[in-house]
Amino acid sequence: MTDRFVYDVSLRWSDMDAYGHVNNARFLTLYEEARVAMFFVGARAHGLGSFEEGIVIARHEIDYLRPVDFGDPVRIEMWVSELRAASFTVSYELFDDGVLASRAQSVCVPYHLANGHPRRLSAAEKDFLKPYTPPEDRS
């Protein structure tokens, strides 16, 4: 079984649209908050700070399965569905009151912000990501 990084995100009144649901574009913000928690806070807790040097998003894909109303925090579960030499894909599921409300994926590219170019994942970064990959991809 693939380990998942789980993060609860509080909804803000500003996340709502005119219909009283979380605005579709705000889903990206919710997913971003969870991703930042994983790659900055979670990685730092494992002694890894290199993701803070830069990660850029090459692609987002979102499926909206049901509206999310203002209320309790939503739970986002994340894992790494693809791990390559110079990119990785983060998959997400967003749960509202325990019900799956959205699925998404982001292609992330490690980036050296100071030098302005993409870079390859380090061995330490791959080691951090591997528990979140499917078991068959951990070799």
Phi, psi and chi 1 to 4 in degrees:
 res  aa     phi    psi   chi1   chi2   chi3   chi4
   1 MET       -  141.7  172.9  123.4 -172.5      -
   2 THR   -79.4  129.5  -58.2      -      -      -
   3 ASP   -65.9  146.0  -70.8  -14.6      -      -
   4 ARG  -121.4  141.9  -69.8 -175.9  174.7 -157.0
   5 PHE   -89.2  124.8 -176.4   87.6      -      -
   6 VAL  -113.1  133.1  178.4      -      -      -
   7 TYR  -142.3  131.5 -171.0   72.4      -      -
   8 ASP   -94.8  130.4  -68.0  -31.6      -      -
   9 VAL  -117.8  124.4 -179.2      -      -      -
  10 SER   -74.6  137.5  -64.0      -      -      -
  11 LEU   -84.0  144.5  -61.4  176.0      -      -
  12 ARG  -109.8  152.8  -64.5  158.9  -64.9  -96.5
  13 TRP   -57.2  -34.1 -172.4 -108.4      -      -
  14 SER   -70.3   -9.7   60.4      -      -      -
  15 ASP   -77.6  -13.8  -66.8  -28.4      -      -
  16 MET   -82.3  151.6  -60.0  -59.2  115.1      -
  17 ASP  -103.2 -174.6   62.1   16.0      -      -
  18 ALA   -64.7  -18.0      -      -      -      -
  19 TYR   -94.1    0.0  -58.1  107.9      -      -
  20 GLY    84.2   14.0      -      -      -      -
  21 HIS  -111.8  163.5  -55.7  118.7      -      -
  22 VAL   -63.0  127.3  172.6      -      -      -
  23 ASN   -62.3  141.8  179.3  -78.7      -      -
  24 ASN   -56.5  -38.6   66.0  -51.4      -      -
  25 ALA   -69.1  -27.0      -      -      -      -
  26 ARG   -70.3  -20.2  -69.1  -61.7 -162.4  151.3
  27 PHE   -58.1  -38.3  -82.6   73.2      -      -
  28 LEU   -60.8  -38.4  -74.2  173.3      -      -
  29 THR   -66.3  -41.5  -58.2      -      -      -
  30 LEU   -64.0  -44.5  -60.5  173.7      -      -
  31 TYR   -64.3  -36.9  -72.4  130.1      -      -
  32 GLU   -62.7  -43.5  176.3 -173.7   40.1      -
  33 GLU   -58.3  -42.9  -75.8 -172.7   40.6      -
  34 ALA   -67.3  -41.4      -      -      -      -
  35 ARG   -63.8  -42.5 -166.4  173.6   56.8 -110.1
  36 VAL   -62.3  -41.6  164.8      -      -      -
  37 ALA   -61.1  -39.7      -      -      -      -
  38 MET   -71.2  -48.1 -178.6  178.6 -172.2      -
  39 PHE   -89.0  -15.7  -65.6  116.5      -      -
  40 PHE  -107.6  -60.1  -65.2  171.6      -      -
  41 VAL   -71.3  -51.9  179.4      -      -      -
  42 GLY   -62.5  -45.4      -      -      -      -
  43 ALA   -65.4  -40.7      -      -      -      -
  44 ARG   -62.4  -36.6 -166.8  178.3  -45.4  125.8
  45 ALA   -63.5  -23.5      -      -      -      -
  46 HIS   -94.8   11.1  -75.1    6.1      -      -
  47 GLY    81.6   18.1      -      -      -      -
  48 LEU  -115.8  116.9 -177.6   65.5      -      -
  49 GLY  -114.7    1.6      -      -      -      -
  50 SER   -69.1  -24.7   57.7      -      -      -
  51 PHE   -64.2  -24.9  -75.2  125.3      -      -
  52 GLU   -68.8  -15.2  -63.7  174.7   32.5      -
  53 GLU   -74.5  -15.8  -64.6  172.3   13.5      -
  54 GLY   145.3  131.5      -      -      -      -
  55 ILE  -138.7  131.6  -64.3  175.6      -      -
  56 VAL  -115.0  155.1  -64.3      -      -      -
  57 ILE   -97.1  124.1  -57.9  -60.9      -      -
  58 ALA   -92.2  -24.4      -      -      -      -
  59 ARG  -164.2  142.7 -177.3  171.6 -168.3  -81.0
  60 HIS  -123.5  147.2  -77.7  -56.8      -      -
  61 GLU  -142.4  129.1  179.1 -179.0  -36.1      -
  62 ILE  -132.3  136.8  -59.6  177.4      -      -
  63 ASP  -112.8  126.1  -66.3  -39.7      -      -
  64 TYR   -98.3  118.4  -57.9   96.2      -      -
  65 LEU  -100.7  -27.3  -54.7  174.6      -      -
  66 ARG  -163.8  154.9   62.2 -177.3  -72.2  -84.9
  67 PRO   -65.6  150.6  -15.0   25.5      -      -
  68 VAL  -116.1  121.8  173.8      -      -      -
  69 ASP   -91.4  161.0  -61.8  -37.4      -      -
  70 PHE   -63.9  140.5 -175.3   75.2      -      -
  71 GLY   162.9 -137.0      -      -      -      -
  72 ASP   -59.5  161.1  -66.2  -28.0      -      -
  73 PRO   -58.7  152.1  -22.1   31.7      -      -
  74 VAL   -94.9  153.1  -65.7      -      -      -
  75 ARG  -104.9  129.1 -175.2  179.1   80.2 -116.2
  76 ILE  -114.4  126.6  -63.7  176.5      -      -
  77 GLU  -109.2  132.4  -62.7 -176.4    5.7      -
  78 MET  -129.0  149.8  -55.6  168.1   38.4      -
  79 TRP  -152.6  168.5   64.6   97.5      -      -
  80 VAL  -101.1  110.2  175.9      -      -      -
  81 SER   -88.0  -17.8   53.4      -      -      -
  82 GLU  -148.7  132.7 -176.2  175.5   27.7      -
  83 LEU  -125.4  115.6 -177.1   57.3      -      -
  84 ARG  -118.6  178.8  -58.0  175.4   64.7  109.5
  85 ALA   -65.5  -36.9      -      -      -      -
  86 ALA  -130.5   19.4      -      -      -      -
  87 SER  -163.9  164.0   69.7      -      -      -
  88 PHE  -151.7  151.1   55.3   95.9      -      -
  89 THR  -108.5  125.3  -59.1      -      -      -
  90 VAL   -98.2  127.5  176.1      -      -      -
  91 SER  -105.3  145.4  -67.9      -      -      -
  92 TYR  -133.0  151.6  -42.4   81.7      -      -
  93 GLU  -132.2  131.6  -70.3 -178.4  -23.6      -
  94 LEU  -108.9  125.1 -176.4  147.5      -      -
  95 PHE  -112.9  131.7  -65.0   86.9      -      -
  96 ASP  -113.4  114.1  178.7   28.5      -      -
  97 ASP    54.8   38.9 -160.3   22.3      -      -
  98 GLY    82.4   -0.9      -      -      -      -
  99 VAL  -107.6  131.6  178.2      -      -      -
 100 LEU   -62.4  122.0 -177.7   62.2      -      -
 101 ALA  -113.8  -21.6      -      -      -      -
 102 SER  -161.4  151.5  174.5      -      -      -
 103 ARG  -127.1  149.0  -72.1 -172.1 -176.5  101.4
 104 ALA  -154.3  166.2      -      -      -      -
 105 GLN  -142.6  145.8  -70.4 -171.2  -34.2      -
 106 SER  -132.1  129.6  -60.3      -      -      -
 107 VAL   -89.6  119.2  176.4      -      -      -
 108 CYS  -108.7  139.8  -57.3      -      -      -
 109 VAL  -124.1  120.5  176.6      -      -      -
 110 PRO   -60.9  136.9  -14.7   25.1      -      -
 111 TYR  -138.5  135.1 -158.7   83.7      -      -
 112 HIS   -91.4   94.7 -165.2  -75.4      -      -
 113 LEU   -60.6  -39.1  -67.8  172.2      -      -
 114 ALA   -64.1  -35.4      -      -      -      -
 115 ASN   -97.9  -10.9  -66.1  -19.7      -      -
 116 GLY    73.0   38.4      -      -      -      -
 117 HIS  -150.7  155.0   60.6   78.6      -      -
 118 PRO   -67.2  161.8    7.5   -7.1      -      -
 119 ARG  -141.4  167.6   62.6  175.6 -179.3   79.9
 120 ARG   -82.1  155.7  -64.4  173.6   91.3   65.1
 121 LEU   -69.5  139.3  -74.8  161.2      -      -
 122 SER   -78.9  165.3   69.8      -      -      -
 123 ALA   -60.7  -40.0      -      -      -      -
 124 ALA   -65.1  -38.7      -      -      -      -
 125 GLU   -66.3  -43.3  -70.2  168.0  -23.9      -
 126 LYS   -61.7  -40.3  -73.1  179.9 -175.6  177.2
 127 ASP   -62.3  -38.3  -72.9  -15.9      -      -
 128 PHE   -66.4  -40.3  171.1   75.3      -      -
 129 LEU   -77.3  -30.9  -64.0  172.4      -      -
 130 LYS   -55.0  -40.4  -81.7 -175.2 -176.3  174.9
 131 PRO   -61.6  -20.5  -23.1   32.9      -      -
 132 TYR   -93.2    4.8  -59.9  105.9      -      -
 133 THR   -98.7  160.3   62.0      -      -      -
 134 PRO   -59.3  144.7  -23.2   32.4      -      -
 135 PRO   -52.0  -36.6  -24.8   32.5      -      -
 136 GLU   -68.7  -15.4   62.4  -88.4   13.0      -
 137 ASP   -99.5    8.0  -66.1  -17.6      -      -
 138 ARG   -90.0    4.5  -66.8 -176.3 -167.9  173.1
 139 SER   -77.8      -   55.2      -      -      -
